[in-house]
Amino acid sequence: MSGPSEVADLVSAVGLHPSTLRRGDVEQRVGMSHEEMVRWWRAMGFAEVPEDDLAFGDDDVAMASALAALLESGRLADRDVLRLARVLGASFSRIAEAQVDLFDHHAAPTGDDGSRDAASAPADAAITVDPSLLATFEASLIYVWRRHLLAALGRRVQLGPITDPPPASRGDDGAEGQAGDPDADAADEHAAGAVTVGFVDISGFSKMSKRLSSDALADLVDRFEADALDVIGSHGGRVVKFIGDAVMYVAGDLSSGVEIGLDLQERGAGADPPVDLHCGVAHGPGVTMGGDVFGPTVNLASRLTDLARRGTVVIPRECAEELAEVDDLLVRPVRRSYDLKGIGRTRVSIVAYAPEEAHDADGGVDPRDRDRSDRRERRERDRAERRERKEREREEREQEREREEREQEREREEREQEREREEREQERERADVVDTSGLGDAHLDPDSADGPDSS
């Protein structure tokens, strides 16, 4: 297509019905108050619309009607749906921007080497919508959502709700969330439990932003995010969100959380140009809301990141014992304690990968010069063995639970049978008493034919 230049063409290009209604028209058709309509519109991250603008269509009426019906049914609380609307708005805003960037790239002329330069794309490339690309994008959104939903449900079944996972989103509020957020008041109604939280950020990012070009800086951040998604996913973790030059994630256990940080640091050290990364990991109580994680453990992990140095991960001292049986991790306590903002005096330990032992015949190979792929393969084998061991332990616990349930069921059945036997015995005793009473009454009845002579 040549590229729409009018708002109506854009509306049609993205698959929405024509904008023929004002906000008040939608409110009247749906039966929703003006305040509610504005609140939901803002929650989804849409720009303000003047009241007299024809900016709405049948799609808006259908969505608002479905939303009003859902809330009226009482199946979900208003604040929970509002929180989900915020997550959707923040996530899809970023997704849409990334897709429009691809439109730019698709419209850019092809160079002699087959590459495309988005900077030389036509001025209207950003609003040039290829129908085939748009259809693929739409289908991919549904596919990725369903896959993530399946993974989230699976984690609920296996690990509990604290690790439920939505798409990663970029937040501007930092690690500690927003103070005074009314949604936080309902935290006790959401998933709470023990969680492993980690933060990894790019060291010296502010200086890099002044030294590197915009394109080079964008490539660096893009590579960091791609590595984070790859490494965290390979360890069974979940990206919670990207925050500027940092990533926040959750992991299934402390060792996985630490190994995520160490592997990301290895990726950064091997990049071109090399990038130093800091990582802090903590394990403790947390609350999940809208896919995000809140609580003192999150704050602690964020503060520990500031203490980390190259090639190491910082954890709370009290968590060190959990890593004692992980052979390829070297845990070293730090003598001094640190005064962490919002937390107080904290003692920490530093975790690094244990150096490989040289086993060459001549003994002259420096362990640090070993092929990184060999180390990574060994760690993968170790992680696979630990996962298998944990799975066996989980299966054994499940089998034991099933045995206990069967035993309890058998005992319940025996008690029920015993109760039924006692009831039958009591019924027979009552019947015998009735029979005996009947015979005695008959013997004393003066009118009985078999009774004594009354004359």
N, C-alpha and C positions, 0 to 999 in steps of 0.2 A: 504494500500500500504506500501511497506517496507521503503520508504523514499528516495526521489531523492537525488542524490549526485552530479549531474552535472547541470550546468546552464540550459542546454536544457531541462532537466527533470523538473526543477522548472518552466520554462516558460510554458511548457505543462500542468503542474499540476494546475497552476492558470488560465488556459483557454486562454492563448495568443497564437497567431500563431508563428511558429518558427522564430528565429532571423536570417535572411538571408541577411539583408541590412545594409549598413553603413549610417551614417547621410546624407552624400552627395547624396546617392541614393534616400532617402526620399525627400530631397529638390528638386532634379531633377524631380521626378515623380509629385510632388505637384505643383512645380513652385514657391516655397517659398525661399526667400533669406536665406543665412546662418545666418545672424544676427537675422532675425525674428525667425528662427527655434530655435536658442539657447535661445533667450529671452523667448519664450513660454515654452521651456523645463525647464528652471530655475524657471519660475513663478510657475509651478506646483510642485516644490520642488524636482525634480529628480536629482540624482547625475550626475556629469560631466562624459561624455563618450568620450574616445579617438576617434579621427576622423576615424581611420582605423578599429575600432572594429565592428564586425557584431552584433550589439545590437538592431536592429530595425526589425520590421516585417510588415505584412499587416495591423495589427491593428493600428500601428503608421501612416501608409500612409492614412488609412481611416479617422482617427481622424484629422490629419493635413489638409486633403482635405476638410473635413466638416468645419473646422475652417476657412480656407482660403476663402471658398465660403460664409460663414456667414459675414466675414468682408468685402468682396467684394460687397455684396448686400447692404451694408450701413444701415442695420436695427439696428445694434448696433455699438457703438463707440469702437475703438480699446482699449482704456484705460479701458473702463468698462468691457470688456471681459477679459482683463489682470488681473484686480482686482478680478474678479470671479475665474480665474484660481488660484490665490494665496490662496483664501479662500478654494477652493476645495483641493489644495495641502496640506495646513496646517491641514485641517479637516481629510482627508483620511489618512494622515501619522499617525496621532494618532489612528485612527480607526484600521488601519492595525497592528500597534504594539499591540493593545489590543487583536486583534484576534489571533496573533501569541502566545501571552501569554496563550490564551485558548488552543491552540494546545499543549503547554507544559503541561498544567494541564490535558488535555485529555490523553496524553501519559504517565503521571506519574502513578506508581503502586498504587493500592488501599490498604490502611492499614486495620488493623483488625477492626477499627471502621467505615470503609466505606469511610474515607476521602482520599484525594490524596495529595501527597507532590510533588510539581513541582520541588523542589530542587533535588529530587532523580530520575527525569525523565532521559531517555537515552540522551546521548550527542547530538544525531542528532534529538531530539524531536522537536526542533524549526523549522526544515525543513520538518517534517513529516506532510503531508497534507491529511487529511481524506476527500475524495470526498463528502461524505454526509454532513459533517460540512461545507465545502466550499460552497456547493449549498445552504445551509440554510443561511449562512452569506450573500451570494450574493442576495438572495431573501429578506432578512431582510433590506439590504441597500435600495433597491428600495421601500419597504413598508414604512420604516421610512421616507425616502425622500418625498414620496407622502403625507404622513400624515403631515409632517412639511410644505410642500408646501401649502396644503389645509389650515392649520392654519394661515400661513403667508398671504395668499390671503384673508382669513376671517378678519384678523386684519386690512388689508388695507381698506376693505369695511366699517368696524365698527369704527376704531379708527384713520385712516389716516396712511400714509406710514412711519411715524417716528418709529413705532413699528414693522416693518416687521422682520421676524425671520427666520434665518437660523440655522443650527446646532451649538451648543456651541463649541467653539474652545479654545485651550490654546494658549495664546500669550506670547511672551517674551518681548514685547515692553512696558509693563506697561500701566497705565491708560491713559496717555496723547497722545499716539500714537507716531509716529516717526517724529522728526523734519525734515523738508525739504522734506517730502514725496511728490512727484509730484502729487500723487493722491489727496492730500488735496487741491491742487489748483483748482480742479474742484468741490469743495464742494457745491458751489452755484447751481450746476446743479443736485443735488441729494435732497432726501427728507429732508426738514428742518421744524422745528416747535417746540412746547413745548414738553418736554420729562421728565419723572421721572427716575432718574438714582440712583442706589445704589451700594455700595461696602460693602462686608463683608470679614474680614480676621481673621485668627487664631492668637490670642494673644500669644506672646512668642514662635513663631514657631522656631526661630533660636535656642533657648535654648533646645526646644524639640528635634530638629534634632540631637543635641549632646548627649542627654540623652537616647533617645529611640533607639531600634534596627531598622535596615532597614525595616524589616517586620512590626514592630509595627507602624513605621512612615507611611509606605505605607497604612496600614489599616486605620490610622487616617485620612489621606488625602482622601482615597476612601470613607470613611463614610461621611466626610464633603461634598464632591462633590455629593454624593447620596442624602444627606439631602437637599442640596441647590437645586438640580433639583426638588425634591419632593415639598418642601415648596414654591419655586418660582412659579412652575407650578400650585399649588393649589390656589394661589392668582391671577392667570391669567397673571402673568408676564412672562418674557423670560430671560433665561441665555444668556448673550452676549458672555462671555468667562471666562475661569478660568486662573488666572495669578498666578502661584506659589501656595501660600497658601491663595489666595483670589479669590472671585467670583465677577464679575461685572454683573449687571442685570438691566433690565428696567421693569417698572410697568405701569399699566394703569392710576394711579393717585397717589398722594402723600401718602394718608392713606394706600393704598395697599403696596407701597414701604416701608413705615415705619413698617408695620405689618410683612412683609417678614423678615426684620432684627430682630425684636423682637422674632418672632417664631423660627428663626434659632438659636438665642441665647439660647432660652429655650431648643432646641434640644441639643445644645452643653453642656449646664449645666447638662442635664440628661444623658449624655453619660458615658460610662465606658472605660477609665477614663474621667472625666469632662474636657471640653475644653471651655475656654473663647473666645468669639468672639467680634470683634469691628465692628460697622456699621455706615456709613454715607450716608445720602440720600439728594438729591437736585432735584429741579424742575425748569426747565428753557429751554432756547433755545438749540437745538442740531441738529446734522446732521448725517444721517445714510449713510454709505457707505460699501458695501460688507458685510452687516450684523452687522458691528461694529457701534458704536456711538461715535461721536467726538463733541468737543465744550467746552465752558467754564463751562457748567453744569457738564460735566464729571470730569473735573479737580477739581471743587469745591467739588463734592461728595467724590472723592478720598482723598482730604485733610481733609475733615470732619471726615473721618474714623479714622485718627490718634488721634482725640480728644475724641473719644467715650470711655466710660467706661462700665464695666460689666452690662448687663441688660438694656442698654439704646441705643438709636439711636440719633445721632446728625444731626440737620437740620439747614438751614439758618434761622435767626430770622424772616425774611420777609415771610417765608412760614408757620409760626406757626398758623396764622389766619385760614388757610385752614383746620386745624385739630380741630377747636373749637367745631364743632358739632359731633365729634367722641367720644361717651361717654366712651369707654373703654380705651382711651388714655389720659395720663396725660402729659401735655406740660409745661415745666418750663424754662423760659428764664435765660440765664447765664449773670451775670452782666458785667464781663470783656469781652473785645473783643480780638480776636486772629489775629496775623499777619501770614497769610497763604501764603506760597510760590507761586508766580505766580498770586496771587489774591489780596493780601493786607489785610488791617484791616477788619475783618469780625465779626459780632455779630451773636451768635448762640443760639439755644434752644435745650434742652434735652427732649427726648420723651421716656416714659416708659408706660407699661401697668398700668392702675389704679388699686389699690388694691381692692380686693373683700370686700364688707361689710359683716360682720358677721351677720347672721340672725338665729342662733341657739337659742333654747329656753333659755338655760342657759347663752348664750352670752360669753362663755369661750373659744371659738375656735379662735385661731390666724388665721387671713385671709391668711397669707403666707403659712399655713399648709393645705390649701384646696387642694383637688384633682386636679391636673393639667388638667386632662381630662375634668373635669367640666368647667374649665375656657376656655379650647380650644373649647368645644362645644358651649359655649355661644358666643364666638367670631365668630365662624363659623356662628351661627344664625344671629349675628349682621351684618356680612359681606354679608350674603345672603339677608338680608333685604335692605342693602344699594345698593347691585347690582340690586335688584328688583326695588327699588326706582329710581335708575339711568336709568334702562331699561324703566320704565314707563315715566320718563321725556324725554328720547330719543324718545319713541313712540309718546308722545305728541308733541314734536318738529317736528317730521316727519309728523304727522297729520296736524299740523299747516302749515308746509311748503306745504303740498299737497293742503290744503285749499287755501292758497295764490296762488299757481300755478293755481288751478281751477278758482279762481277769476280773475287772470290775463288773463287766457285763455278766460274766458267769456267776459272780457272787450275787448280783442283783436277781438273776434268774433263780438261783438257789433260794434266796430269801423269799422271792415271790412264790416259789413252789412250796416252801415251808409254810408260808402264810396261808396258801390255799389249802394245804393239808390240815392246818390248825382250824381253818374255817369249816372244812368238811367234818372234822372230828367234833367241833362244837355243834355243828348242825345235827350230827347223829345223836349227840348227847341230848340236845333239846328235843329231838324226835322221841328218844327213849323216855324222857321225862313226861312228854305228852301222852305216850302210850300207857305208861304206868298210871298216870292220873286218870286216864279214861277207864282203866280196869277198876281202880278203887272206887270211882264214882258209881260205876255200874253195880258193884257189889253192895253198896249202901243204898241204892235207889229202892225205895219201898214199892215202886210200881214195876220194878224189874221182874220179869217172868222167872228168872233164876234166883231171885232174892229170897230171904227167909220168909216163912209164913207169917203174915201180919195178924192172923186171927188169934 
